[in-house]
């Protein structure tokens, strides 16, 4: 694996981890409300908060293919 591909892979995985951490930070207040037996927000809001989690998971899962695709002309 070339150094360009490794650098792209690291950057993509860093972005994916940022998406996952952002989603977890958005879910923490809802988790605290659920643990104190209060009514959580609407379902639509919870689904919107899950979008970065899904995007981060997909980015992390496909990071190898994306890094190779981005650096295919540099090798």
DSSP file (Angstrom, degrees, kcal/mol; ACC not computed):
  #  RESIDUE AA STRUCTURE BP1 BP2  ACC     N-H-->O    O-->H-N    N-H-->O    O-->H-N    TCO  KAPPA ALPHA  PHI   PSI    X-CA   Y-CA   Z-CA
    1    1 A X              0   0    0      0, 0.0     2,-0.0     0, 0.0     0, 0.0   0.000 360.0 360.0 360.0 133.5    0.0    0.0    0.0
    2    2 A X     >  -     0   0    0      1,-0.1     4,-2.0    69,-0.1     5,-0.2  -0.295 360.0-114.2 -75.3 161.0    1.4    3.4   -1.0
    3    3 A X  H  > S+     0   0    0      1,-0.2     4,-2.3     2,-0.2     5,-0.2   0.824 116.8  56.7 -65.4 -29.6    1.9    6.2    1.5
    4    4 A X  H  > S+     0   0    0      2,-0.2     4,-2.5     1,-0.2    -1,-0.2   0.907 107.3  47.7 -66.8 -40.7   -0.8    8.3   -0.3
    5    5 A X  H  > S+     0   0    0      2,-0.2     4,-2.5     1,-0.2    -2,-0.2   0.894 111.7  50.6 -66.4 -39.4   -3.3    5.5    0.2
    6    6 A X  H  X S+     0   0    0     -4,-2.0     4,-2.3     2,-0.2    -2,-0.2   0.902 111.4  48.1 -64.7 -40.3   -2.3    5.2    3.9
    7    7 A X  H  X S+     0   0    0     -4,-2.3     4,-2.3     2,-0.2    -2,-0.2   0.915 113.3  47.0 -66.2 -42.9   -2.7    8.9    4.4
    8    8 A X  H  X S+     0   0    0     -4,-2.5     4,-2.5     2,-0.2    -2,-0.2   0.898 111.6  51.8 -64.7 -39.9   -6.1    8.9    2.7
    9    9 A X  H  X S+     0   0    0     -4,-2.5     4,-2.3     2,-0.2    -2,-0.2   0.907 110.3  48.3 -63.3 -42.6   -7.2    5.9    4.7
   10   10 A X  H  X S+     0   0    0     -4,-2.3     4,-2.0     2,-0.2    -2,-0.2   0.912 112.5  48.4 -64.1 -42.5   -6.2    7.6    7.9
   11   11 A X  H  X S+     0   0    0     -4,-2.3     4,-2.2     2,-0.2    -2,-0.2   0.913 112.3  48.3 -64.9 -43.0   -8.0   10.8    7.0
   12   12 A X  H  X S+     0   0    0     -4,-2.5     4,-2.3     1,-0.2    -2,-0.2   0.911 112.6  48.0 -65.1 -42.5  -11.2    9.0    6.0
   13   13 A X  H  X S+     0   0    0     -4,-2.3     4,-2.3     2,-0.2    -1,-0.2   0.845 109.8  53.3 -68.0 -32.7  -11.2    6.9    9.2
   14   14 A X  H  X S+     0   0    0     -4,-2.0     4,-1.9     2,-0.2    -2,-0.2   0.907 110.2  47.2 -66.3 -41.8  -10.6   10.1   11.2
   15   15 A X  H  X S+     0   0    0     -4,-2.2     4,-2.1     2,-0.2    -2,-0.2   0.907 111.6  51.0 -64.4 -42.2  -13.7   11.7    9.6
   16   16 A X  H  X S+     0   0    0     -4,-2.3     4,-2.1     1,-0.2    -2,-0.2   0.905 109.5  50.0 -63.0 -41.6  -15.7    8.6   10.2
   17   17 A X  H  X S+     0   0    0     -4,-2.3     4,-2.6     1,-0.2    -1,-0.2   0.874 108.5  53.9 -64.9 -36.2  -14.8    8.6   13.9
   18   18 A X  H  X S+     0   0    0     -4,-1.9     4,-2.3     2,-0.2    -2,-0.2   0.907 108.0  49.4 -63.4 -41.9  -15.7   12.3   14.1
   19   19 A X  H  X S+     0   0    0     -4,-2.1     4,-2.2     2,-0.2    -2,-0.2   0.915 112.2  48.2 -61.9 -43.0  -19.2   11.5   12.7
   20   20 A X  H  X S+     0   0    0     -4,-2.1     4,-2.2     1,-0.2    -2,-0.2   0.922 112.8  47.2 -66.2 -43.9  -19.7    8.6   15.2
   21   21 A X  H  X S+     0   0    0     -4,-2.6     4,-2.2     2,-0.2    -1,-0.2   0.873 110.4  53.4 -65.7 -36.6  -18.5   10.8   18.1
   22   22 A X  H  X S+     0   0    0     -4,-2.3     4,-1.9     2,-0.2    -2,-0.2   0.922 109.8  47.6 -62.3 -44.2  -20.8   13.6   17.0
   23   23 A X  H  X S+     0   0    0     -4,-2.2     4,-1.6     1,-0.2    -2,-0.2   0.905 111.3  50.2 -64.6 -41.3  -23.8   11.3   16.9
   24   24 A X  H  X S+     0   0    0     -4,-2.2     4,-1.2     1,-0.2    -1,-0.2   0.876 109.0  52.4 -65.0 -36.5  -23.0    9.9   20.3
   25   25 A X  H  X S+     0   0    0     -4,-2.2     4,-0.5     1,-0.2    -1,-0.2   0.865 109.4  49.5 -66.8 -35.3  -22.7   13.4   21.8
   26   26 A X  H  < S+     0   0    0     -4,-1.9     4,-0.5     1,-0.2    -1,-0.2   0.810 111.4  49.9 -71.6 -28.8  -26.1   14.2   20.4
   27   27 A X  H  X S+     0   0    0     -4,-1.6     4,-2.3     1,-0.2    -1,-0.2   0.670  88.3  83.2 -84.1 -17.3  -27.6   11.1   21.9
   28   28 A X  H  X S+     0   0    0     -4,-1.2     4,-2.2     1,-0.2     5,-0.2   0.908  90.7  48.1 -57.6 -46.7  -26.2   11.5   25.4
   29   29 A X  H  X S+     0   0    0     -4,-0.5     4,-2.3     1,-0.2    -1,-0.2   0.899 112.5  49.9 -61.7 -37.3  -29.0   13.9   26.6
   30   30 A X  H  > S+     0   0    0     -4,-0.5     4,-2.2     2,-0.2    -1,-0.2   0.875 109.4  51.6 -67.4 -35.7  -31.7   11.6   25.2
   31   31 A X  H  X S+     0   0    0     -4,-2.3     4,-2.3     2,-0.2    -2,-0.2   0.901 109.4  49.7 -65.8 -40.9  -30.0    8.6   27.0
   32   32 A X  H  X S+     0   0    0     -4,-2.2     4,-1.5     2,-0.2    -2,-0.2   0.905 110.9  49.8 -64.8 -41.0  -30.1   10.5   30.3
   33   33 A X  H  <>S+     0   0    0     -4,-2.3     5,-2.6     1,-0.2    -2,-0.2   0.904 111.3  49.2 -62.5 -40.3  -33.8   11.4   29.8
   34   34 A X  H ><5S+     0   0    0     -4,-2.2     3,-1.3     1,-0.2    -2,-0.2   0.890 109.4  51.7 -67.0 -38.5  -34.5    7.7   29.0
   35   35 A X  H 3<5S+     0   0    0     -4,-2.3    -1,-0.2     1,-0.3    -2,-0.2   0.779 108.4  51.4 -69.5 -26.1  -32.6    6.6   32.1
   36   36 A X  T 3<5S-     0   0    0     -4,-1.5    -1,-0.3    -5,-0.2    -2,-0.2   0.276 117.6-114.2 -92.9  11.1  -34.6    9.0   34.3
   37   37 A X  T < 5 +     0   0    0     -3,-1.3     2,-0.3     1,-0.2    -3,-0.2   0.808  69.0 139.4  62.8  34.8  -37.9    7.6   32.9
   38   38 A X      < -     0   0    0     -5,-2.6     2,-0.4    -6,-0.1    -1,-0.2  -0.688  64.0 -90.7-101.2 163.0  -38.9   10.8   31.1
   39   39 A X        -     0   0    0     -2,-0.3     3,-0.1     1,-0.1    -5,-0.1  -0.581  43.9-139.1 -75.5 124.4  -40.4   11.0   27.7
   40   40 A X        -     0   0    0     -2,-0.4     3,-0.1     1,-0.2    -1,-0.1  -0.164  32.3 -78.9 -74.1 176.6  -37.7   11.3   25.0
   41   41 A X        -     0   0    0      1,-0.2    -1,-0.2     2,-0.1     5,-0.0   0.020  66.1 -63.9 -66.1 178.6  -38.0   13.5   22.0
   42   42 A X     >  -     0   0    0      1,-0.1     4,-1.7    -3,-0.1     3,-0.2  -0.224  45.4-115.8 -63.7 157.4  -40.0   12.7   18.9
   43   43 A X  H  > S+     0   0    0      1,-0.2     4,-2.3     2,-0.2     5,-0.2   0.860 113.5  59.3 -64.2 -37.0  -39.0    9.8   16.8
   44   44 A X  H  > S+     0   0    0      1,-0.2     4,-2.1     2,-0.2    -1,-0.2   0.893 105.3  49.1 -61.0 -40.6  -38.2   12.0   13.8
   45   45 A X  H  > S+     0   0    0      1,-0.2     4,-1.8     2,-0.2    -1,-0.2   0.897 110.5  50.6 -66.2 -40.3  -35.6   13.9   15.8
   46   46 A X  H  X S+     0   0    0     -4,-1.7     4,-0.8     1,-0.2    -2,-0.2   0.871 109.7  50.5 -65.6 -36.5  -34.0   10.6   17.1
   47   47 A X  H >X S+     0   0    0     -4,-2.3     3,-0.6     1,-0.2     4,-0.6   0.898 109.2  51.3 -68.1 -39.9  -33.8    9.3   13.5
   48   48 A X  H >< S+     0   0    0     -4,-2.1     3,-0.8     1,-0.2     4,-0.5   0.856 106.9  54.1 -64.9 -33.7  -32.1   12.6   12.4
   49   49 A X  H 3< S+     0   0    0     -4,-1.8     4,-0.4     1,-0.2    -1,-0.2   0.705 103.7  57.5 -72.2 -18.3  -29.6   12.3   15.2
   50   50 A X  H <X S+     0   0    0     -4,-0.8     4,-2.2    -3,-0.6    -1,-0.2   0.600  83.4  84.5 -86.2 -11.8  -28.7    8.8   13.9
   51   51 A X  H <X S+     0   0    0     -3,-0.8     4,-2.7    -4,-0.6     5,-0.2   0.920  89.9  47.5 -60.6 -46.6  -27.8    9.9   10.4
   52   52 A X  H  > S+     0   0    0     -4,-0.5     4,-2.6    -3,-0.2    -1,-0.2   0.860 110.2  54.6 -63.9 -31.2  -24.2   10.8   11.4
   53   53 A X  H  > S+     0   0    0     -4,-0.4     4,-2.1     2,-0.2    -2,-0.2   0.931 112.0  42.5 -64.7 -45.0  -23.8    7.5   13.1
   54   54 A X  H  X S+     0   0    0     -4,-2.2     4,-2.5     2,-0.2     5,-0.2   0.907 114.8  50.6 -67.4 -42.2  -24.8    5.6   10.0
   55   55 A X  H  X S+     0   0    0     -4,-2.7     4,-2.5    -5,-0.2    -2,-0.2   0.913 111.8  47.9 -63.2 -41.9  -22.7    7.8    7.8
   56   56 A X  H  X S+     0   0    0     -4,-2.6     4,-2.4    -5,-0.2    -1,-0.2   0.892 111.7  49.7 -65.3 -39.6  -19.7    7.3   10.0
   57   57 A X  H  X S+     0   0    0     -4,-2.1     4,-2.2     2,-0.2    -2,-0.2   0.907 112.9  46.3 -66.1 -41.5  -20.2    3.5   10.1
   58   58 A X  H  X S+     0   0    0     -4,-2.5     4,-2.4     2,-0.2    -2,-0.2   0.908 112.5  50.7 -67.7 -41.5  -20.5    3.3    6.3
   59   59 A X  H  < S+     0   0    0     -4,-2.5     4,-0.3    -5,-0.2    -2,-0.2   0.917 112.6  46.2 -61.5 -42.8  -17.5    5.5    5.8
   60   60 A X  H >< S+     0   0    0     -4,-2.4     3,-0.7     1,-0.2     4,-0.3   0.896 113.3  49.6 -66.5 -38.9  -15.4    3.4    8.2
   61   61 A X  H 3< S+     0   0    0     -4,-2.2     3,-0.3     1,-0.2    -2,-0.2   0.879 120.2  35.2 -67.3 -38.9  -16.6    0.2    6.5
   62   62 A X  T 3X S+     0   0    0     -4,-2.4     4,-2.3     1,-0.2    -1,-0.2   0.222  84.8 110.2 -99.8  13.3  -15.9    1.4    3.0
   63   63 A X  H <> S+     0   0    0     -3,-0.7     4,-2.6    -4,-0.3     5,-0.2   0.857  75.0  53.8 -62.4 -37.2  -12.7    3.4    3.9
   64   64 A X  H  > S+     0   0    0     -3,-0.3     4,-2.2    -4,-0.3    -1,-0.2   0.943 112.0  43.9 -61.9 -47.3  -10.3    1.0    2.1
   65   65 A X  H  > S+     0   0    0      2,-0.2     4,-2.2     1,-0.2    -2,-0.2   0.898 114.8  49.1 -65.4 -40.5  -12.2    1.2   -1.2
   66   66 A X  H  X S+     0   0    0     -4,-2.3     4,-2.5     2,-0.2    -2,-0.2   0.914 111.0  49.9 -66.3 -42.6  -12.6    5.0   -1.0
   67   67 A X  H  X S+     0   0    0     -4,-2.6     4,-1.7    -5,-0.2    -2,-0.2   0.909 112.5  46.9 -64.0 -41.8   -8.9    5.5   -0.2
   68   68 A X  H  < S+     0   0    0     -4,-2.2     4,-0.3    -5,-0.2    -1,-0.2   0.890 112.5  50.3 -65.7 -38.2   -7.9    3.3   -3.1
   69   69 A X  H >< S+     0   0    0     -4,-2.2     3,-0.7     1,-0.2     4,-0.2   0.890 111.2  48.5 -66.8 -39.5  -10.3    5.1   -5.4
   70   70 A X  H 3< S+     0   0    0     -4,-2.5     3,-0.3     1,-0.2    -1,-0.2   0.822 120.1  36.5 -69.4 -30.8   -9.0    8.5   -4.4
   71   71 A X  T >X S+     0   0    0     -4,-1.7     3,-0.7    -5,-0.2     4,-0.6   0.173  80.5 108.5-110.2  18.2   -5.4    7.5   -4.9
   72   72 A X  T <4 S+     0   0    0     -3,-0.7     3,-0.3    -4,-0.3    -1,-0.2   0.814  83.6  46.3 -67.5 -28.4   -5.5    5.3   -7.9
   73   73 A X  T 34 S+     0   0    0     -3,-0.3    -1,-0.2    -4,-0.2    -2,-0.1   0.596 103.2  64.6 -87.7 -11.1   -3.9    7.9  -10.2
   74   74 A X  T <4        0   0    0     -3,-0.7    -1,-0.2     1,-0.2    -2,-0.2   0.593 360.0 360.0 -88.3 -11.6   -1.1    8.7   -7.7
   75   75 A X     <        0   0    0     -4,-0.6    -1,-0.2    -3,-0.3    -2,-0.1   0.480 360.0 360.0 -84.6 360.0    0.6    5.3   -7.8
